[in-house]
């Protein structure tokens, strides 16, 4: 990028910067806690999805010290629906590390930030530059798209990422590095979009190789996507005196630490009824399909009402199941369970 190009981008940003709840207003000093929290929430998630979560989190836990003192189960419940639940566990661990080891003050360097739980290379760079103004190379999906188009990088993702980072390094200025990173993000989110990019109003259009070639939508080049494996399993809605049996999933692994309905094993072929938490006369309550990053899952809900000696576990009022903070997969199943419950009431009337 010519030396006079990034000031043009910053001039555009000064006028068109997105109004985001975690972003400091002009003249304000960025709050590292809000920057960190937003960056963790935004991983693999959209701005639109994060806004309401961010508002609830910062109202309930307005500082890193407040979050450090929070009950992990309550944080996991507040996170429900954002996905990638290891982030929520790391969120608490990181807050506690900052509170206990750094007197509630975030380190201001990439190296210091990377030493904290759950903060990887991208997040450390983003916090260092946005919160503390340090020069850092920040490449999220939006920046990735902008840079591959600026330089017409032909290598498919993900193999292109070292080259994308190196190219981004060449255009990252020493001054206003945090604004530059956010400007690149905003450009990708609002102008240099995946489809129908608005090249005519882009502040970098004059130096964009992909635009000169007439094919900006060809970038980034994506490798053919392998088919995801498909798995099957059973989940169980066990009701006792108006309460539903929930379990807390193991801390490590998929949906770790979250409240959930009991399930059997998830296998490549539809399994025989397995993993039932109690002997009962099971009725089918419907099925759902859900996509994870590396596989898709079909779960059949088995429902039963028991009257004697329920198993030990977490018994949650069925009519308040929405308050349990179930992850999306199990919230879908709970909706099927409530429908089964309603049908039983109608049948008994």
N, C-alpha and C positions, 0 to 999 in steps of 0.2 A: 504493500500500500504506500503510495507517495506520502511524504512527510506532511503535506498539507491536507491529507484526506481525513485523518481522524479528528482534527478540529471541526471539520464540517459535520461529522457524525455527532460530536458533542454539542454543536450548535443546534442540531436537530433535536437532540435529547433534552436540551434545556427548555424547549418549547413543547415537546410531545411526550415527555416521560409519563409512563403509566402512574396513576394514583393508586398505590398499593398500601394496605394497612401496615405493613411491616417496614416500609421504606421511609427514610427520614425526609422531611420537607426541606425545601431549599433554605439553607442557613442553619438547619438543625444538625446536631451531632448524632450520628447513627447509634442506636442502642445495640450493642453486640448480642445481647440476649434475644432480641426480636429478630435480628439478622440470622442468628444460628437457628432459632426455632423455625423460621420460615424456610430456610434452606433444607432442613431435615424434612419438613412436611412436603416440600415441593418435589422431592425425589420421586420420580415415576408417577407424578400426580400433577394435575392441572391447577392453574391459579384459581379458576372458578371453584374447583372442589375444595381448595384449601382455605379460602376466605373465611367461611363460617367456623371451621375448626380453629383457625388461628384466633379469631375473636373470642371463642369460648375458652380456649386455653389461657390466653393472656388476661382474661377477666378473672378466671379461677386461680391462675398461678402467674401473677404479674411480673415476677422476678425469678432469676435463676435460683435464688435461695428458697423461694416459695416452692418451686418445682422440686428442689432437692429434698424437701421435707414431705412431699406428697407420697401417698400410698401407691405402690406400683400398680395394684389392681385397679384403682380409680383412674390412673393415667391410661391404662390399657383400655378401659371402658370408654373413656373420652376419645380415644384414638379410633374406636371401632368404625369401620367404613373407609378409612384411609388406606388400608392395605399395607403389605410389607411390615408386619407387626414387630419384627426385630428392631425396627427404627424406634418404636415406642419404648421398648426395654432399654435400648441404648440411650434414649433421651433422658431417662431417669438416672442411669448410671453416669452419664456425662454431667448432668446437673449436680449430682452429688460430688463428683470429682472436682468440679469448679468450686463448689462451696467449701469443700473440706481441704483441698490441696492448694487452692489459689485465692482463698478468702473472698470467694464470690466474684472474682474478676477474671474474665476470659483472657487467656494468653493472646498477644497481639501479633504473633508470627505464625507462618504456616507450620513450622516445625513444632512449636508449642501446641498449636491446635491439633495437629495430627496425633499427638500423644494422648489425647482425650478419647474416651470410649465412643465408638460410633462415628468418628469424624475421619473421613477418608480424604484423598488428595483433592478432589473437586471441592468438597465442603470447606476444607481448610483454606483453599485459595479464595473461595468466594467470601468467607468471613474476613480473612486478612485484608482483602482489598476493599470490600464494601463497608465493613465496620471500622477499619483502622487505616484505610488509605494506602496500604502497602501495594507495591507493584506485584501482581500475581497473574498467572495465566489461567483464566476461567473459561471452561468450555462445557456448556450444557448443550442440550439438544438443539436449542435455538441458535446458539453460537456456532455449533457444528454445521448447521445448514447454511448459515451466512458465509462461513469461511470456505466451505466446499464450493460454493457458487462464486465467491470472489476470485478464487484461484482455479476453478474448474478441476477439482481433484478427482481423478478418474478411478482411483483405487476404491473398491467397495468397502462399506462398513462391515465388520468392525476393524478390519485390517488397516483402514485409513487413519485411525485415530492418532497414532504417533505423528503422522504428517500434519494432521489438522492442528494438533497442539503446537507443533513447531511453527506452523504458519501463523497461528494466533499469537505466539510469542513475538514474532517479527513485527506485528502491528500494534502490540499493547504499549501504550505510552507510559512514561515515568510519572507524568503529572495527571491528576484526576483519573487514576487507574480504576478506582471503584466506580466512578461515573461511566467510564468507558465500558467496563464489564456489563453494567446494567443497560447501557445504551445498546450494546450488541444483543443482549437478551430481548430488549423491547423491540429492536428492529426485526429480529426473527419472529417474534410473537405477533407483530402487527403489520409489517410490510413484507418481509421476506418469508412469507408463509409457505407451507408445503405445496399448496395448490393455488394457482392464480396469484402469484406474487405481484405486488403493486410496484413494479420496477419504475414506472414513470414518476413516482414521487419519492423514490428511495434516495437518500443523501449520498449513497455510495454507487449509484448506477453508472457513473462515468468511468469507474475503474473496475467494474464487475466483468470478469472474463465470461462467465456463463451468460450474462445478458448480451454481450457482444456476439456470442455464438448463437444467440436466439433460442437457447434451450435451458433456462434456469431450473425448470422443474425436473430435469434429468439428474439433478444433484440434491442431496448426496446419493451416490450410487449405492444401491443396496444389494447384498448377496441374496441368492434365492433362500427363502425361509424353509427350514426343514419342518415337516409335519410334527405337531406335538403329539406325544403319546396320549391315549385316552384310558382313563381308569374308572372303576365302578366300585360301589360300596353301599352300605346301609347306614342310616342314622335312626335314632330312636327318640320318640316323644313319649316319655313315661309320665303319666299324670296321677297324682295322689292327693285327694282332698283339695283340688283346685290349684295344686302346685306342680311344677314341671322339674324333672331332674336335669340339672346341668353338671358339667364337669369342667375342671380347669385343665387345659391341655398342657403337656410338659413344656418347661421353659424353653428348651431347645427344639428346633424343628418348625415345621409349617404351622402358622397361627399360634406360635408358642406363647404360653402364658395367658391366652384368652379363654374366657368362658365359652362353652360350646355345648351342643347336644352330644350325648354319647354316640360313638360310631364304631363300626367294625373295621376290618382291614380294607384298604383301597387297593384293588387288584386289577390286572389287565383284562380279565374276563369277569362277567357278572358272577359274584360269589354266591354260594348258598347262604342262607340267613346266618349271619355270624356276628359275634361281638355284642349280642344282646346283654344289657346290664342286669336283667332280671327275667325269670320265666314268666311269660304272659301270653295271652291270646292276641297276637299282633294283627292289626289291620293296616292295609296299605293306605298311606296318607298323601300319595303323590310323589313325584320325582322332580329333581332340579338338575340343571347342568351349570357348571361354573368353570371359568377359565383361570388357571394360574399361569405363571410365567413359563413354566417348562412342561405343563401337561394340562389336559382338561379332565374334568371329573363329573361323573353322573352319580348322584346319590338318591336312593329310594328311601322315603321316610316310612318307618314302621311305628304305628301308634298303638298305645294301650293305656287303659285306666286300671290301676291296681288298687286294691282295697285293704291289703294286709301287709304289715311289716315291710315297708319300702327299704331299699338299700341305702346305706350311708351315702351322702353326697350333698350337693348344694340344691336345695329345693326352692324354686323361685315361683312367686305367684304368677299363674298363667296369664291373668289379665293385665300384668305389668311386665310382660316379657320384653317389651320394647325398651324398658329401662335397664336391661341387663348388659347392654353394650356388646351384643354379639357381633362378631365379624360378619361381613356381607353374606358369605356362604350359609352360615347358620341362621342369620336373620331371614333368608329366603325359606329355609326349612321351617322355621318357627311360624312363618305365615301359613304354610301348609298345615302345620299342627293346629293352629287356631281355627282354620277352616274345617278340619276334621272334627274339632271339638264342637264347633257350631252345628255341624250336621248331626252330631250325636244328641245335642240338646233338642234339635228339631224333631229327631226321630223319637225322643222320649216324651215329647209334648203330646 
